[in-house]
Amino acid sequence: AQSVTQLDSQVPVFEEAPVELRCNYSSSVSVYLFWYVQYPNQGLQLLLKYLSGSTLVESINGFEAEFNKSQTSFHLRKPSVHISDTAEYFCAVIYTGTASKLTFGTGTRLQVTL
Amino acid sequence: ETGVTQSPTHLIKTRGQQVTLRCSSQSGHNTVSWYQQALGQGPQFIFQYYREEENGRGNFPPRFSGLQFPNYSSELNVNALELDDSALYLCASSQEGLAGVDTQYFGPGTRLTVL
């Protein structure tokens, strides 16, 4: 079955500390990978994506994620977080042949404190 | 460039009623996907419309139905509402085609409460 696992439901971190949010997906020949962020009472905003090419992708606000095919992972990292990064983060996968259906993980709540 | 918009923002219905949610896709996009996000969960795929035809469906009963119009806007209809239908309903638009998978851009959602 196609599934996405986000192992950590909540990640508390101090401001300016590094963070890693983990994402694993069930194995498949070909996938497209996304990270979305959701602020309270809002929709989803695309953070970054991997469609093809370089396995390391970056966002404009300092996040990066690396596609690791052998480990079927797409972990999200940021070297120094800010209070404004507090939000819910969702990893999502499109498995080829599924009509561009996004399969989401259950989300990780990133809580940044002073 | 106008983003994805949804209406209404909030809605309260009672069990057994019917509801229609609306979505306007981003300019230039020909595909609309609908997702249901229950409280504390990740979004679940309901169905997708590509050029006015259903192009994939998730594990939702037939009382969830949809439409896509020639301008690529879309409606989600839910009949015989149940308490478990209470959720945030998200619409996403994308430009699908021969080039393969495109990024889906989400609207702000419609919060449906069923009493």
Interface residues (C-beta under 8 A of the other chain):
Chain A: V4 Y32 F34 Y36 Q42 G43 L44 Q45 L46 K49 L51 F90 A92 I94 T96 T98 A99 S100 K101 L102 T103 F104 G105 T106 G107
Chain B: V4 Q6 T31 S33 Y35 Q41 G42 P43 Q44 F45 Q48 Y50 N55 G56 G58 L90 A92 S94 E96 G100 V101 D102 T103 Q104 Y105 F106 G107 P108 G109
